Amino acid sequence: MNRKIIIANWKMNPQTLEEAGRLLDGVVQGLKGADSKNLELVFAPPFPYLFELKKRLPRGISLAAQDVSFSERGAYTGEVSALMVKNAGCDYAIIGHSERRWKLGETNETINLKMKQALAAGLKPILAVGEKEESADLTQIIGAQLAKALAGIISLEDITIAYEPVWAIGTGKPDTPDGALSAALLIRKIVGNIYDNYQSENLPILYGGSVNADNVKSFVLQKGINGALVGGASLVAQDFTKIIKLVMNRE
Ligand code: PGA
């Protein structure tokens, strides 16, 4: 798996469509002429910007939703279904981001329903897992998150996992490259036990948590890590372009 994946998670930013367009255009301009064949680039903007940004997106760059509903349709005020975001042009959906787990009370059971909705709508889920405390027992916490989120899902084919230690998100205090790699290896071992070695070896695993231009290579250039989920540093076009180019020019 030589191809790397970089995902921009804009969270609840920026505040206007105009700014969102400027941010996207800034990155696209910055990448003019760059060779993107060994990189999958994905933007995850807020829902209201999806349709417009899809129109402006050059071919070869994908959109992700930051979440999808646990339900297919119906009387769920405020929810947005997987099929709606698929129809808006998304190929991916982030599911189970720690901000949703810890700030919005999302459980592993809800996350499992969302995974199933995303897959049924033809979206590729990016399942986020990670421990809250730096001292936590990763085997136990990530093992439970994976087993519950993946319950009843028969193939990992369209699934990506993002390892995001909660204490590293938005704190400017990333995990160490060794820590991220050992978590990725642990994830491969756990999913290997649930599925099989072939699926586990071919599963893209990303690192997320205070990734920036200074540290991205130390995470993403490791063989067991297939890319990065970038929050804060994806909101400044110049910074994010730099991150992408560092990963593109890795060889
Ligand atoms: P951060 O966010 O890069 O700002 O730490 C990452 C994420 O939450 O996906």
Residues whose N, C-alpha, C, O or C-beta is under 5 A from the ligand:
A	BS01	PGA	N9 A168 I169 G170 T171 G208 G209 S210 V211 L229 V230 G231 G232 A233
